[in-house]
């Protein structure tokens, strides 16, 4: 998974009752766009460092949905 600042990170809920989390990548740790990412979560109004798992995918500003990798 390779990201850029401004991409949306979507983490699907994997258990019953869990909701989808959507955040915007605000900072990259590695110049090549590899994880981890600093993400600002839309509905939670805070930022966290994220190591995306298999339940996550990216929506880029200039590219279509990236498959889960």
Secondary structure as a PSIPRED ss2 file (coil, helix, strand):
# PSIPRED VFORMAT (PSIPRED V4.0)

   1 X C   1.000  0.000  0.000
   2 X C   1.000  0.000  0.000
   3 X C   1.000  0.000  0.000
   4 X C   1.000  0.000  0.000
   5 X C   1.000  0.000  0.000
   6 X C   1.000  0.000  0.000
   7 X C   1.000  0.000  0.000
   8 X E   0.000  0.000  1.000
   9 X E   0.000  0.000  1.000
  10 X E   0.000  0.000  1.000
  11 X E   0.000  0.000  1.000
  12 X C   1.000  0.000  0.000
  13 X C   1.000  0.000  0.000
  14 X C   1.000  0.000  0.000
  15 X C   1.000  0.000  0.000
  16 X C   1.000  0.000  0.000
  17 X C   1.000  0.000  0.000
  18 X C   1.000  0.000  0.000
  19 X C   1.000  0.000  0.000
  20 X C   1.000  0.000  0.000
  21 X E   0.000  0.000  1.000
  22 X E   0.000  0.000  1.000
  23 X E   0.000  0.000  1.000
  24 X E   0.000  0.000  1.000
  25 X E   0.000  0.000  1.000
  26 X E   0.000  0.000  1.000
  27 X E   0.000  0.000  1.000
  28 X E   0.000  0.000  1.000
  29 X C   1.000  0.000  0.000
  30 X C   1.000  0.000  0.000
  31 X C   1.000  0.000  0.000
  32 X C   1.000  0.000  0.000
  33 X C   1.000  0.000  0.000
  34 X C   1.000  0.000  0.000
  35 X C   1.000  0.000  0.000
  36 X C   1.000  0.000  0.000
  37 X E   0.000  0.000  1.000
  38 X E   0.000  0.000  1.000
  39 X E   0.000  0.000  1.000
  40 X E   0.000  0.000  1.000
  41 X E   0.000  0.000  1.000
  42 X C   1.000  0.000  0.000
  43 X C   1.000  0.000  0.000
  44 X C   1.000  0.000  0.000
  45 X C   1.000  0.000  0.000
  46 X E   0.000  0.000  1.000
  47 X E   0.000  0.000  1.000
  48 X E   0.000  0.000  1.000
  49 X E   0.000  0.000  1.000
  50 X E   0.000  0.000  1.000
  51 X C   1.000  0.000  0.000
  52 X C   1.000  0.000  0.000
  53 X C   1.000  0.000  0.000
  54 X C   1.000  0.000  0.000
  55 X C   1.000  0.000  0.000
  56 X E   0.000  0.000  1.000
  57 X E   0.000  0.000  1.000
  58 X E   0.000  0.000  1.000
  59 X E   0.000  0.000  1.000
  60 X C   1.000  0.000  0.000
  61 X C   1.000  0.000  0.000
  62 X C   1.000  0.000  0.000
  63 X C   1.000  0.000  0.000
  64 X C   1.000  0.000  0.000
  65 X C   1.000  0.000  0.000
  66 X C   1.000  0.000  0.000
  67 X C   1.000  0.000  0.000
  68 X C   1.000  0.000  0.000
  69 X C   1.000  0.000  0.000
